[in-house]
Amino acid sequence: MSESHITTKGQSAANDAVLAVNCPTCQKSVSWTSASLFRPFCCERCKLIDLGEWASESHRIAGSDDDNDLMSEDAQY
């Protein structure tokens, strides 16, 4: 996660600081606590939007073409 997505909300003491992240979908601030059920997302809707983007391959993790060649060679054996 990049530093621009993480902030710390300081209270009276450093031990009372609450970590906050931006929702990857809508950029709303989300407190990183057990009360935030869908963290790092702000809600179930944003979580499902992100899942749909991965399922439709709108989001991908880049790889080299060599990786695909290795996988097809392994399938032959």
VODOLUM-139939 format. One record per atom (N, C-alpha, C): residue number from 1; residue in one letter; chain; atom name; x, y, z. Coordinates in pm, 1 decimal. Example, Ala and Ser with C-alpha at 12.3 -4.5 7.8 and 13.67 -1.06 7.14 Angstrom:
1_A_A_N_1319.0_-569.0_780.0 .
1_A_A_CA_1230.0_-450.0_780.0 .
1_A_A_C_1320.0_-330.0_780.0 .
2_S_A_N_1285.0_-225.0_708.0 .
2_S_A_CA_1367.0_-106.0_714.0 .
2_S_A_C_1290.0_3.0_787.0 .
***
This chain:
1_M_A_N_84.6_-116.7_0.0 .
1_M_A_CA_0.0_0.0_0.0 .
1_M_A_C_89.2_123.1_0.0 .
2_S_A_N_60.9_220.6_-79.7 .
2_S_A_CA_144.5_338.5_-86.0 .
2_S_A_C_118.5_427.7_34.2 .
3_E_A_N_216.8_512.1_63.7 .
3_E_A_CA_207.1_598.6_180.3 .
3_E_A_C_93.0_697.9_169.3 .
4_S_A_N_51.8_734.6_48.1 .
4_S_A_CA_-55.1_832.1_32.2 .
4_S_A_C_-190.7_776.7_75.1 .
5_H_A_N_-201.0_645.4_90.3 .
5_H_A_CA_-327.6_584.1_129.2 .
5_H_A_C_-336.5_558.8_279.2 .
6_I_A_N_-229.7_585.8_353.9 .
6_I_A_CA_-228.1_556.0_496.4 .
6_I_A_C_-205.2_684.5_574.7 .
7_T_A_N_-289.3_708.8_673.5 .
7_T_A_CA_-270.7_822.7_761.5 .
7_T_A_C_-290.2_775.5_904.7 .
8_T_A_N_-236.1_849.8_997.6 .
8_T_A_CA_-254.2_818.7_1138.6 .
8_T_A_C_-326.1_935.2_1202.8 .
9_K_A_N_-436.7_905.1_1265.9 .
9_K_A_CA_-511.9_1007.8_1336.3 .
9_K_A_C_-466.0_1007.6_1481.2 .
10_G_A_N_-383.9_1103.9_1517.7 .
10_G_A_CA_-330.9_1110.7_1653.4 .
10_G_A_C_-432.7_1166.7_1749.5 .
11_Q_A_N_-435.2_1107.1_1868.6 .
11_Q_A_CA_-520.8_1159.6_1973.9 .
11_Q_A_C_-429.9_1216.6_2081.5 .
12_S_A_N_-457.5_1199.4_2208.2 .
12_S_A_CA_-379.7_1261.0_2313.5 .
12_S_A_C_-241.7_1197.5_2329.2 .
13_A_A_N_-229.1_1068.4_2303.4 .
13_A_A_CA_-100.2_1000.8_2317.9 .
13_A_A_C_-73.3_916.8_2193.7 .
14_A_A_N_53.2_884.2_2169.2 .
14_A_A_CA_90.5_806.9_2050.9 .
14_A_A_C_25.5_668.3_2053.4 .
15_N_A_N_5.1_610.1_2171.6 .
15_N_A_CA_-56.0_477.8_2182.0 .
15_N_A_C_-203.3_478.5_2144.6 .
16_D_A_N_-265.0_596.4_2146.6 .
16_D_A_CA_-406.4_608.7_2113.1 .
16_D_A_C_-429.0_635.8_1964.4 .
17_A_A_N_-322.4_637.3_1885.1 .
17_A_A_CA_-333.7_668.3_1742.7 .
17_A_A_C_-413.0_559.2_1671.2 .
18_V_A_N_-495.0_599.2_1576.6 .
18_V_A_CA_-576.3_507.2_1498.4 .
18_V_A_C_-527.3_513.9_1354.2 .
19_L_A_N_-495.0_398.8_1298.9 .
19_L_A_CA_-452.0_393.0_1160.7 .
19_L_A_C_-573.4_408.7_1070.5 .
20_A_A_N_-561.5_492.0_969.7 .
20_A_A_CA_-670.4_511.5_873.9 .
20_A_A_C_-614.9_491.0_733.5 .
21_V_A_N_-693.1_425.4_649.1 .
21_V_A_CA_-655.9_404.2_509.7 .
21_V_A_C_-768.1_457.0_421.7 .
22_N_A_N_-737.4_483.7_296.3 .
22_N_A_CA_-841.0_524.7_201.7 .
22_N_A_C_-898.5_401.3_135.6 .
23_C_A_N_-1029.8_397.8_121.7 .
23_C_A_CA_-1096.9_289.2_51.3 .
23_C_A_C_-1042.1_284.3_-91.2 .
24_P_A_N_-996.8_167.5_-138.2 .
24_P_A_CA_-941.6_158.6_-273.1 .
24_P_A_C_-1042.7_194.1_-382.9 .
25_T_A_N_-1170.6_185.1_-354.7 .
25_T_A_CA_-1272.8_210.9_-455.6 .
25_T_A_C_-1317.0_357.0_-457.5 .
26_C_A_N_-1356.1_410.4_-342.3 .
26_C_A_CA_-1413.5_546.0_-338.8 .
26_C_A_C_-1324.2_648.9_-268.9 .
27_Q_A_N_-1213.9_605.9_-211.7 .
27_Q_A_CA_-1116.2_692.3_-143.5 .
27_Q_A_C_-1166.0_750.3_-11.1 .
28_K_A_N_-1278.5_702.8_41.6 .
28_K_A_CA_-1328.1_746.4_172.3 .
28_K_A_C_-1233.2_695.2_279.8 .
29_S_A_N_-1209.5_771.8_384.5 .
29_S_A_CA_-1121.3_731.3_493.3 .
29_S_A_C_-1185.1_619.2_575.5 .
30_V_A_N_-1106.5_514.5_603.8 .
30_V_A_CA_-1154.5_398.6_679.1 .
30_V_A_C_-1060.4_376.0_796.8 .
31_S_A_N_-1114.8_371.9_918.0 .
31_S_A_CA_-1033.4_341.4_1036.5 .
31_S_A_C_-998.5_193.7_1035.6 .
32_W_A_N_-872.3_162.1_1062.8 .
32_W_A_CA_-826.1_23.4_1060.8 .
32_W_A_C_-848.7_-35.3_1200.5 .
33_T_A_N_-975.8_-69.6_1228.4 .
33_T_A_CA_-1013.5_-129.1_1357.0 .
33_T_A_C_-1102.9_-248.9_1330.1 .
34_S_A_N_-1124.6_-327.8_1433.6 .
34_S_A_CA_-1211.0_-445.0_1418.7 .
34_S_A_C_-1355.8_-404.8_1389.4 .
35_A_A_N_-1392.4_-281.8_1418.0 .
35_A_A_CA_-1528.2_-233.9_1389.4 .
35_A_A_C_-1549.6_-210.6_1239.5 .
36_S_A_N_-1441.1_-194.7_1165.4 .
36_S_A_CA_-1450.6_-174.7_1019.7 .
36_S_A_C_-1450.4_-311.8_952.9 .
37_L_A_N_-1567.8_-367.6_933.8 .
37_L_A_CA_-1582.1_-505.4_887.8 .
37_L_A_C_-1527.5_-531.1_748.6 .
38_F_A_N_-1528.4_-431.1_661.9 .
38_F_A_CA_-1489.5_-452.6_522.8 .
38_F_A_C_-1352.9_-392.9_490.0 .
39_R_A_N_-1274.3_-357.6_591.0 .
39_R_A_CA_-1145.0_-293.8_566.8 .
39_R_A_C_-1059.3_-374.2_471.7 .
40_P_A_N_-989.3_-316.8_380.2 .
40_P_A_CA_-963.4_-174.1_363.9 .
40_P_A_C_-1075.2_-99.1_292.1 .
41_F_A_N_-1185.3_-166.4_262.1 .
41_F_A_CA_-1297.5_-100.6_195.5 .
41_F_A_C_-1388.8_-38.5_299.8 .
42_C_A_N_-1462.7_65.5_259.1 .
42_C_A_CA_-1551.4_132.7_354.8 .
42_C_A_C_-1682.8_57.1_374.1 .
43_C_A_N_-1721.5_-22.5_274.1 .
43_C_A_CA_-1849.0_-94.0_282.9 .
43_C_A_C_-1846.5_-215.6_190.6 .
44_E_A_N_-1947.5_-298.2_204.0 .
44_E_A_CA_-1955.7_-418.0_121.0 .
44_E_A_C_-1968.2_-383.1_-27.1 .
45_R_A_N_-2039.5_-275.8_-57.6 .
45_R_A_CA_-2056.6_-235.0_-197.5 .
45_R_A_C_-1921.1_-209.4_-263.3 .
46_C_A_N_-1834.3_-133.1_-197.1 .
46_C_A_CA_-1702.0_-103.4_-253.5 .
46_C_A_C_-1618.7_-230.6_-266.5 .
47_K_A_N_-1631.7_-320.5_-171.0 .
47_K_A_CA_-1559.7_-447.8_-177.6 .
47_K_A_C_-1603.9_-528.4_-299.6 .
48_L_A_N_-1734.9_-532.8_-325.3 .
48_L_A_CA_-1787.5_-608.4_-438.5 .
48_L_A_C_-1754.0_-542.9_-572.5 .
49_I_A_N_-1748.5_-410.9_-575.5 .
49_I_A_CA_-1706.5_-341.2_-697.6 .
49_I_A_C_-1563.9_-380.8_-731.5 .
50_D_A_N_-1476.1_-381.8_-632.2 .
50_D_A_CA_-1336.2_-419.4_-654.0 .
50_D_A_C_-1326.2_-565.1_-699.5 .
51_L_A_N_-1399.6_-653.7_-636.9 .
51_L_A_CA_-1399.2_-794.6_-676.1 .
51_L_A_C_-1443.5_-810.7_-821.5 .
52_G_A_N_-1547.0_-738.0_-860.8 .
52_G_A_CA_-1595.3_-743.0_-998.0 .
52_G_A_C_-1491.1_-694.2_-1097.8 .
53_E_A_N_-1413.8_-592.2_-1058.6 .
53_E_A_CA_-1308.0_-543.2_-1147.7 .
53_E_A_C_-1198.2_-647.1_-1165.8 .
54_W_A_N_-1164.5_-720.8_-1060.5 .
54_W_A_CA_-1065.5_-828.6_-1073.6 .
54_W_A_C_-1122.6_-941.9_-1158.6 .
55_A_A_N_-1249.6_-976.0_-1137.7 .
55_A_A_CA_-1311.5_-1086.3_-1211.4 .
55_A_A_C_-1322.7_-1055.4_-1360.9 .
56_S_A_N_-1346.1_-930.0_-1394.9 .
56_S_A_CA_-1357.1_-891.1_-1536.0 .
56_S_A_C_-1220.6_-860.0_-1596.7 .
57_E_A_N_-1115.9_-877.5_-1517.8 .
57_E_A_CA_-977.3_-853.0_-1557.0 .
57_E_A_C_-949.5_-706.4_-1587.6 .
58_S_A_N_-1028.9_-615.6_-1529.6 .
58_S_A_CA_-996.2_-473.3_-1537.0 .
58_S_A_C_-871.4_-444.6_-1455.0 .
59_H_A_N_-853.7_-518.5_-1346.8 .
59_H_A_CA_-731.9_-512.3_-1265.4 .
59_H_A_C_-651.0_-636.3_-1296.9 .
60_R_A_N_-522.4_-618.4_-1317.1 .
60_R_A_CA_-433.6_-732.0_-1342.4 .
60_R_A_C_-299.0_-705.6_-1278.2 .
61_I_A_N_-230.4_-812.5_-1245.1 .
61_I_A_CA_-93.1_-802.5_-1197.5 .
61_I_A_C_-5.0_-831.6_-1317.7 .
62_A_A_N_79.9_-736.5_-1350.1 .
62_A_A_CA_163.9_-748.5_-1469.2 .
62_A_A_C_262.5_-863.7_-1454.4 .
63_G_A_N_286.0_-931.0_-1564.0 .
63_G_A_CA_383.9_-1038.5_-1569.0 .
63_G_A_C_446.7_-1040.1_-1706.9 .
64_S_A_N_554.4_-1112.4_-1720.0 .
64_S_A_CA_619.7_-1119.6_-1849.9 .
64_S_A_C_558.1_-1231.3_-1933.0 .
65_D_A_N_576.8_-1224.1_-2064.3 .
65_D_A_CA_526.3_-1328.3_-2153.0 .
65_D_A_C_596.7_-1460.7_-2126.9 .
66_D_A_N_717.7_-1455.7_-2073.8 .
66_D_A_CA_791.9_-1577.3_-2042.6 .
66_D_A_C_719.0_-1661.9_-1939.0 .
67_D_A_N_649.6_-1597.0_-1846.1 .
67_D_A_CA_574.8_-1669.5_-1743.6 .
67_D_A_C_468.6_-1758.1_-1807.4 .
68_N_A_N_398.8_-1707.1_-1908.3 .
68_N_A_CA_295.5_-1784.4_-1975.8 .
68_N_A_C_356.6_-1902.0_-2051.9 .
69_D_A_N_472.5_-1882.0_-2113.9 .
69_D_A_CA_538.8_-1989.0_-2186.8 .
69_D_A_C_579.3_-2102.6_-2093.1 .
70_L_A_N_628.0_-2067.2_-1976.4 .
70_L_A_CA_667.8_-2170.2_-1879.8 .
70_L_A_C_548.8_-2253.0_-1834.7 .
71_M_A_N_436.7_-2188.5_-1816.0 .
71_M_A_CA_318.2_-2260.4_-1770.6 .
71_M_A_C_269.4_-2356.7_-1879.1 .
72_S_A_N_272.4_-2317.1_-2004.9 .
72_S_A_CA_226.5_-2404.7_-2110.4 .
72_S_A_C_321.6_-2522.2_-2130.1 .
73_E_A_N_452.8_-2502.2_-2109.1 .
73_E_A_CA_548.8_-2612.2_-2117.7 .
73_E_A_C_525.3_-2714.3_-2007.3 .
74_D_A_N_494.5_-2667.5_-1887.5 .
74_D_A_CA_469.6_-2756.9_-1775.5 .
74_D_A_C_345.9_-2842.2_-1798.9 .
75_A_A_N_247.4_-2787.8_-1867.9 .
75_A_A_CA_123.0_-2860.6_-1893.5 .
75_A_A_C_144.5_-2978.0_-1988.4 .
76_Q_A_N_250.2_-2973.0_-2069.5 .
76_Q_A_CA_276.1_-3080.6_-2166.1 .
76_Q_A_C_332.4_-3205.1_-2098.7 .
77_Y_A_N_387.6_-3189.4_-1980.9 .
77_Y_A_CA_453.2_-3303.8_-1913.5 .
77_Y_A_C_362.1_-3370.4_-1818.5 .
***
